[in-house]
Amino acid sequence: MTKWRFGALVGATAVLGGVGVFAMAAGAGAHGEAADQVVEIVEYTASGELIRPKDYRTWVFVGAPLTPNDMNNGSAAFPEFHNVYIDPGAYEEYKQTGKFRDGTVFIKELVSVGQKSSFSGNGYFEGEFLGVEAMVKSAERNPDIPGNWGFFRFTDEEAAAQGRLGNVKRTAKNVATSCVSCHAAGEQDRIFTQHYPVLRAARNAKMNPENK
């Protein structure tokens, strides 16, 4: 189990992904100041492959970007919906500090474009699940990668090309070298916050911004 340290928040505990426990320290200040605590979020194999996190659909949903083929000359680089989730502990920290702490986990679930019309009108509507990817920020494991982000693909690529989910892998290697250059366009710390109003509203909000 990999362990991360970060400034904890007041008296809360959340179980993340069925893999680790995010422990928040009692006695922390109102703005998140506290002694370092150990946070366990993701698990790796002995060879360094990331084990696919569980229960990520219960995490904080931040958005679903789409670059459809129809708007990209029939051959978009990423023609599916990307349903993106951030682990709850990192989201809480982000509200306090405005930064993605070491150990932050993003999950990207790939979903095909389904119907293009509905009772509400024409548009792009989600179809079938195609795959799962993850980003994990780790200075320990990725010291030479910009932003310290690792990138992992659990997707059954052959099945996804056929428009189906297939056999999603249980573990995945770090493929940062093929992903990190594209993420240079991310507005903050190689994350595309320009496309995620949930994150923009939460940054340094100190509270759940929707409750203001």
C-alpha positions as CSV (number, residue, x, y, z in Angstrom):
1,M,0.0,0.0,0.0
2,T,1.3,3.4,-0.9
3,K,1.1,6.1,1.7
4,W,0.9,9.9,1.2
5,R,1.1,12.8,3.6
6,F,-0.9,16.0,3.6
7,G,-2.4,18.6,5.8
8,A,-5.7,17.1,7.2
9,L,-9.1,18.6,7.8
10,V,-11.4,18.6,10.8
11,G,-12.9,15.3,12.1
12,A,-14.1,13.5,9.0
13,T,-13.3,10.1,7.6
14,A,-14.0,8.6,4.1
15,V,-13.3,5.3,2.6
16,L,-11.8,5.6,-0.9
17,G,-12.1,3.1,-3.7
18,G,-12.2,0.1,-1.3
19,V,-8.4,0.2,-1.4
20,G,-7.3,2.7,1.3
21,V,-8.5,4.9,4.0
22,F,-8.4,8.7,4.0
23,A,-7.9,9.8,7.6
24,M,-8.6,13.3,8.6
25,A,-7.1,14.6,11.9
26,A,-9.2,15.9,14.7
27,G,-8.1,19.2,16.0
28,A,-7.4,20.7,12.6
29,G,-8.0,24.4,12.0
30,A,-11.0,25.8,10.2
31,H,-8.9,26.3,7.1
32,G,-7.4,22.8,7.0
33,E,-4.2,23.4,9.0
34,A,-3.1,20.3,10.8
35,A,-0.2,18.0,11.5
36,D,0.6,15.6,8.6
37,Q,-1.5,12.5,8.5
38,V,-1.0,9.3,6.5
39,V,-3.5,8.9,3.7
40,E,-3.8,5.6,1.8
41,I,-5.6,5.9,-1.5
42,V,-4.2,3.7,-4.2
43,E,-2.5,0.3,-4.3
44,Y,0.3,-0.9,-6.6
45,T,1.6,-4.4,-7.5
46,A,5.1,-5.4,-6.6
47,S,6.1,-4.5,-10.2
48,G,4.7,-1.0,-9.9
49,E,1.4,-1.4,-11.8
50,L,-1.6,0.5,-10.4
51,I,-4.5,-1.7,-9.2
52,R,-7.7,-0.3,-10.6
53,P,-9.5,1.7,-7.8
54,K,-12.9,0.5,-6.7
55,D,-16.1,2.4,-6.1
56,Y,-14.9,5.5,-7.9
57,R,-18.5,6.3,-9.1
58,T,-19.1,7.4,-5.5
59,W,-16.3,10.0,-5.7
60,V,-16.8,13.6,-6.7
61,F,-17.9,14.0,-10.3
62,V,-16.3,17.0,-11.9
63,G,-17.4,16.8,-15.6
64,A,-17.8,15.0,-18.9
65,P,-15.9,16.6,-21.8
66,L,-16.7,15.4,-25.3
67,T,-14.8,16.0,-28.6
68,P,-17.1,14.1,-31.0
69,N,-16.1,12.9,-34.4
70,D,-18.8,15.0,-36.0
71,M,-17.0,18.2,-35.0
72,N,-13.5,16.9,-35.8
73,N,-13.6,15.9,-39.5
74,G,-14.8,12.4,-38.6
75,S,-11.6,11.5,-36.7
76,A,-11.4,13.0,-33.2
77,A,-8.5,11.9,-31.1
78,F,-10.9,11.3,-28.2
79,P,-14.4,10.8,-29.6
80,E,-16.0,9.5,-26.5
81,F,-17.4,11.2,-23.3
82,H,-14.9,11.4,-20.5
83,N,-16.7,11.1,-17.2
84,V,-14.1,12.4,-14.7
85,Y,-14.1,11.8,-10.9
86,I,-11.7,13.1,-8.2
87,D,-11.1,11.2,-4.9
88,P,-13.1,12.9,-2.1
89,G,-10.0,13.5,0.1
90,A,-8.2,15.4,-2.7
91,Y,-11.4,17.4,-3.3
92,E,-11.6,18.5,0.3
93,E,-8.0,19.6,0.3
94,Y,-8.5,21.4,-3.0
95,K,-11.3,23.5,-1.4
96,Q,-8.9,24.5,1.4
97,T,-5.7,25.1,-0.5
98,G,-6.6,25.4,-4.2
99,K,-4.0,22.8,-5.0
100,F,-4.0,19.2,-6.0
101,R,-2.1,17.5,-3.2
102,D,0.4,14.7,-3.6
103,G,-1.6,11.6,-3.9
104,T,-4.6,13.1,-5.8
105,V,-6.4,10.5,-7.9
106,F,-8.5,11.3,-11.0
107,I,-10.5,8.6,-12.7
108,K,-11.7,9.0,-16.3
109,E,-14.4,6.7,-17.5
110,L,-14.8,6.5,-21.2
111,V,-18.4,6.4,-22.6
112,S,-19.4,6.2,-26.2
113,V,-21.6,8.7,-28.0
114,G,-25.1,7.1,-28.1
115,Q,-28.2,8.6,-29.5
116,K,-28.1,12.1,-31.1
117,S,-31.7,13.0,-30.5
118,S,-34.1,13.0,-27.6
119,F,-37.4,14.4,-26.5
120,S,-35.4,17.5,-25.5
121,G,-33.9,18.0,-29.0
122,N,-30.8,17.0,-30.9
123,G,-27.5,16.6,-29.1
124,Y,-24.9,14.1,-27.9
125,F,-26.1,11.6,-25.4
126,E,-24.0,9.0,-23.6
127,G,-24.1,5.4,-24.9
128,E,-22.0,2.5,-23.5
129,F,-19.1,2.3,-21.2
130,L,-15.8,1.7,-23.1
131,G,-13.0,1.8,-20.6
132,V,-11.3,3.3,-17.5
133,E,-8.2,5.4,-17.0
134,A,-6.5,7.0,-14.0
135,M,-4.1,9.8,-13.1
136,V,-2.2,9.7,-9.8
137,K,0.0,12.5,-8.5
138,S,3.1,11.1,-6.9
139,A,6.4,12.9,-6.4
140,E,7.8,9.6,-5.0
141,R,6.9,7.5,-8.1
142,N,7.1,10.2,-10.8
143,P,9.9,12.6,-9.8
144,D,10.9,13.3,-13.3
145,I,7.5,13.7,-14.9
146,P,6.0,17.2,-15.1
147,G,3.5,17.7,-12.3
148,N,4.5,14.2,-10.9
149,W,1.4,12.7,-12.6
150,G,1.3,9.1,-13.5
151,F,-1.2,7.9,-16.2
152,F,-2.8,4.5,-16.3
153,R,-5.1,2.8,-18.8
154,F,-7.2,-0.2,-17.8
155,T,-9.2,-0.1,-21.0
156,D,-9.6,-3.2,-23.3
157,E,-8.5,-1.2,-26.4
158,E,-9.7,-3.8,-28.9
159,A,-13.2,-4.0,-27.4
160,A,-13.4,-0.2,-27.1
161,A,-12.7,0.2,-30.8
162,Q,-15.7,-2.0,-31.4
163,G,-17.9,0.2,-29.1
164,R,-18.0,-2.1,-26.1
165,L,-16.4,-2.4,-22.7
166,G,-14.7,-5.7,-22.9
167,N,-12.4,-7.0,-20.2
168,V,-11.2,-4.0,-18.2
169,K,-7.8,-4.7,-16.8
170,R,-7.3,-5.1,-13.1
171,T,-3.8,-3.5,-13.2
172,A,-2.1,-1.0,-15.5
173,K,1.4,0.3,-16.2
174,N,2.3,4.0,-16.0
175,V,2.1,5.4,-19.6
176,A,2.9,9.0,-18.7
177,T,5.3,9.5,-21.6
178,S,2.4,9.2,-24.1
179,C,0.1,11.5,-22.1
180,V,2.0,14.2,-20.3
181,S,2.6,16.4,-23.4
182,C,-1.2,16.8,-24.1
183,H,-1.8,17.7,-20.5
184,A,0.5,20.6,-20.8
185,A,-2.6,22.4,-22.0
186,G,-4.3,21.9,-18.7
187,E,-5.1,25.2,-17.0
188,Q,-3.9,24.2,-13.5
189,D,-1.2,21.6,-12.7
190,R,-1.8,19.8,-16.0
191,I,-5.5,19.3,-15.1
192,F,-8.0,20.8,-17.6
193,T,-9.8,22.9,-15.0
194,Q,-10.9,25.2,-17.8
195,H,-13.4,22.5,-18.7
196,Y,-14.5,21.7,-15.1
197,P,-16.7,24.3,-13.5
198,V,-17.0,22.1,-10.4
199,L,-13.3,22.4,-9.8
200,R,-13.1,26.1,-10.6
201,A,-15.8,26.8,-8.1
202,A,-14.2,24.7,-5.4
203,R,-10.8,26.1,-5.6
204,N,-10.0,27.9,-2.3
205,A,-13.7,27.9,-1.6
206,K,-13.2,26.6,2.0
207,M,-16.7,25.1,1.8
208,N,-19.0,23.3,-0.7
209,P,-19.4,26.2,-3.1
210,E,-22.9,25.2,-4.1
211,N,-24.1,26.0,-0.6
212,K,-23.0,29.7,-0.7
